[in-house]
Amino acid sequence: MAEDSMTPGRDAAEASAPSPDAPHDEDHAFRALLRGLRVWDHPLPSFDASRAPDAPLPLFRRWLREAAEAGQPEPHTMTLATANAAGDPSVRIVMLHDADERGWHFGSHRGSRKGRELAARPRAALLFYWAAVGRQVRIEGTVTEAGPGESAAALHRRSTGSLAAALVGRQSEVLGSAAELDRAADAAWDRAVREPDAPVPDWTRYTLRADTAEFFQGDARRRHVRLNYREDGGAWRRELLWP
């Protein structure tokens, strides 16, 4: 009998060793998965850009409502992109609190990463994507902070969970353990229930005043419609963009 067949565990080790082709196979499977994923395999609404309103806000409100009516989950969530003083970008999902003539409103702690970045560079971009209707809206502009009174009023209009999360604070700081978060979250929830007007001085309402807003309507044949609003001297200019 050959010596290597006498080595304990050798057969099992060889059987469990990864094949040299394994990384290649994983790459192939992943790319096949990506190619097989479908986009817009359901009817999409049309968009006649020539009939769009003169300003972006009415169209945005209409599109958000239509996305909600089409069954889009959480249509009021949006991607918020900011950058630090060096220009390094960061991005995350936040919730839209309101959209009015002043701009698009959201909230956060001033000490969070986005709060620090907005303090250093008060420009930001928002992105809404509503797959149910094949639409997205991109908004760019200058961000301002509301005062303490307006920020507090905005926070206390929200849910108990929102207040509890704000009371936990320390957003973006390093967390020592899950147990530490559990204790802080439980204490914050109890306080939010007891004190629905509990102050959170660091929590701030931000408003993005748009200077550009692009509305994208997807098309299954890739003849997408892109309508861009651009502020020019206090008025809005509309222009179509190539897909």
N, C-alpha and C positions, 0 to 999 in steps of 0.2 A: 504494500500500500504506500502511496506517495506520502512524503513527510508532511506536506502542507495540509493534507486532509486530516491529519491527526491533531492539528492545532485547534484547541477549544475555541468555539465562537467564531472561527474565521468565516465559515459559510454565511452565518447570520450577518456578520459585519459587511461582507461583500454585497449581500442582498440589500442591505439598508443604505449602502453608499449611494450618493446621488449620481445619476448618470451624467456624463460630460455634456449630453445634449439637453439636460434639464433646464438650464437658463434660457436656451434658445426656444425650447418648447413653451416655457412660461411667457416669453415675449410674444411668440406667435399667437398663443391663446388670448393674451390681453389685447393685441391688435385686432384679432378676429372679433372679440367682444365689442370693441369700439366701432368697428365697421358695421356690425350687426344692429347697433342701437338705432332706433328709428326717431326721426324728428318730424313733428307736425304731421302725424298720420291720421289726422282728423280734420274736418272742414274748418277753415279759418275765415274770419270776417274780412270784408274788403275795406279799403280806406281811400276815400277820395280827398286827397290833400288840398284840392282847389276849394273845397268847402269847409276847410278847417277855420276855426275862429282866429281873430287877429292877435290873440295873446295865448301863451301856453297853458295858463292855469285852468280855464274852462275845459280845454281838451284833456288835460291830465285828470281832472275830476271825473269826466265822463268815462275815460278809459279805465280808471280804477274801478268805478262802479260796474262797468261792463265785464271786467275781469272777475269781480266778485260774483256777478250774476251767472257767469259761465262756469262757476265752480272752482276757480283758482284758489288753492289754499293760501291763506295769509297774504292776500294781495297788498296789504299795507306794510309788509316788510321790504327793506331796501338795502342795497349794498352801499356803504359809505366809505369813500376813499379819501385819505388824508396823507400828508407828508410832513416830515420833520424839517428842522431848519436846514439840514444838509440836502434836502430834497428826496430822501429815502421814503418810498411810499409804504403805506399799510392799508389794509382793507378788512372790513368786517360787516356782518349783517346787523342792522338796527331796525327799530320800528318807527314808522312815520306817526307823529302825533297830530299834525294838522298841516294843511296847505291852504294859504290864503294870499291876499294881495301883498303881504309882507314877505312871503317866501315859504319854504318847506321847513317844518319844525321837527326837532328830535331832542332827546335829552341824554345826558351822561354826567359823570363826575368830572370836575375840572382836573382832578389828579390822575385820571385814567390816561392811557396812552393817547387816545384820540383827543382828550381834553388838552393834554400837554402839546400835542402837535398843532391843534387849532390855535392855541395861544401863541405859538411860535410862527405859524404860517396859516392865517385865517382864510384859506381857500380850500374848497372840497368839491367832490363830485359824488352824485347819487346815481344809482342804477336800479330801476325796477324791471323785473322780468316776469312776464305772465305767460307761461307756456300754454295755458288753456286756450288763449286767443292768438298766440304767436306774436306777441307784442313786447316791446321794451321801450323804456323811456330813460334817457340819459340827461342829467341836469348838472350844470357846473356853475359855480358862483362864489361869492364872498360870504363868510359865516360870521355872525355876530352873537354875542352872549346877551341873554335877557338879564335884567336886574334880579336881585334876590326875591323881591315880592312876586314878580311874574313867574319866576322859576318855582318858588314854593307853591304857588297856586296851581301851576301846571302839574306838579308832582302829586299834590293832594287830590286832584281830580281823577287820578288813576286808581288802579285796583290796590287791594291790601297787599297782594303779592309784589306789585311794583314798589310800593313803599317799603316793604320788608327788604327787598333786594337793595334798594337805595340805602337803607339803614345799615346793611352789612358793610357796604363801602369797600375800600381797599382794592378796587378794581384794577387788574393788571399787575398787582403785587404778587410775589412768589408765595405760594400756599404751602405751609408746613405739612399738613396731612388732611385727609378727607374728614377725619374726626373733628379737626379744628373748624372746618367749614360747617359741619353739622351743628356744632355748638353755637356758632355765631348766627347761623341761619335760624335756628330755633329761637334764640333770644330776640332776634330782630322781628320775627313773625309775632311773637308774644307782645312785643312793644307796639308793633303796627296795629294790632287788634285793640290794645288798651288806649293807644294815643294815635288816632287817625290823622291828627295834625302834627305829629312829631316832626321837629325840624331836621333837615339834612342840608347844612349850609353849603356843602361841596357840590350838591346836585344842581345842575344848570340846564336851562332850556336854551338850545341853540337854534338859530334861524339861518338857513341858506337862502340868500337873495340871488336868484338866477340871473346870469347874463347870457347863457345859452341853454337851450332845451331841445333835444332831438327826440322825435317820435318815430319809431320803427315798426312797420307792419310787415310781418313775415309772409312769404308766399311759397307754396310747395314747389313751384317751378323756379324758385330763386329770383323772381322779379320783385324783390322787396321794395316797399315804399319807405323812403326816409325823408321826413320833413323836419327841417331845422329852423328853430327860432333863434334869432340873434339880436341882442339889444344894441341899438345904435342911436345915441343921442336922446335917450329917454323913450324911444319908440321901438317896437318890435319889427324886425324884418324877417320875412319867411323865405326859405329857399329849399329846393329839392336837392338831395344828394344822391350820387350814384350808389347803388347797393354795395 
